[in-house]
Amino acid sequence: MPLFKRNPFGHILFIKKWLIRFFGVVSHGRYRRFNDLKIEGSEIIRNLPETNVLFVSNHQTYFADVAAMLHVFYASLKGRDDSIKNIGYIWNPKLNIYYIAASETMKSGLLPKIFAYAGSISIQRTWRSAGKDINRQVKMSDISNIGIALKDGWVITFPQGTTTPFKPLRRGTAHIIKTFKPVVVPIVIDGFRRAYDKKGLNIKKRNVLQSIVIKEPMDIDYENESFDEIVAKIEMEIEQHPSFLKVISVDEYKKQEDALNAKRKFWS
C-alpha cells in the first residue's frame, strides 16, 4: 500500500491504520478484562461481500458500541470464531469500514474528531440539534457520502438515531436501502448501557456481560417494499419493535440483570 494512499473521503490510509491499531489496543481490555463480550454469528462476517454492506443495529452508547463491533469484525475476518482473543488481528484491519454518526457529536472535542478520521460518516441530524427537537431537510450531500462509503466498503448505522431504547426508526435508513440496495445485516447489542457512560468513553460498571449478535442478511425486496415495510422489518430484526418491550421499573430491570450476570459469572 502506498504510504499516502487515501480513501474516497481523503483520509490517508496509513494514518487511519495506525489510529485503528492504537485505539484497538487501548479499548481491547474493555471487552476482555473489565467486562466480558459474548459474540454470536462471526462466521456471517466472513461470508459478506467486500463492499455495499449495511449493518443496522440498536444503539446504547456513542462510541463503545461501534468500537466493539469493529473489534468483532476485524477478529472475525482473521478467522476468530465468536472471539476477540489474541489482539494480533488489529495489526492489519479492514480499512473500508465506516459508521454513520451525528456531525455535532463528532465535532464535540478532540477525541471525537480523531475517531471521525478513523471511519465516521458525519451527517446532519434532521430531527434534533443541540438538545432541541427540530425539523429540517435532509442534506443530499449526506446521502451521497453514505453511497460513496457503501461503494467503497461496509457501513454501520444506528437507524433509531438515539441511545434511548425502543424509539421509532428513522425512515432515512429505508431510503438508503432502497437507493443503494446494499446487503443489510442486522446486529443486536446489549450490556453496553450498563457498562459505560452515555458517550461510551468511561467505564461505569465492571463485570457486565455485553453481547453482540450478528444475524443473517435480511431478505428485502428493494423495488416493491415500501419505506414503512422496510422500517418494520428492521425494527423486528434489531429487536426494537414495541412487541419486545416489557414494562418493568428501572430498579427491577437492574435486579434482573445483576442476577443474570451473577449466574453467568458463577457458571463461567
Buried (B, 14 or more C-beta within 10 A) or exposed (E): EEEEEEBEBEBBBBBBBEBBBEBBEEBBEBBBEBBBBBBBBBEBBEEBEEBBBBBBBBBBBBBBBBBBBBBBBBBBBBEBEBBBEEBEBBEEBBBBBBBBBBBBBBEEEEEBEEBBBBBBBBBBBBEBBEEEEEEEEBEEEBBEBBBBBBEBBBBBBBBBBBBEBEBEBBBBBBBBBBEBBBBBBBBBBBBBBBBBEBBBBEBEBEEBBBBBBBBEBBEBEEEEBEBEEBBBBBBBBBBBBEEEEEEEEEEEEEEEBBEEBEEBEEEE
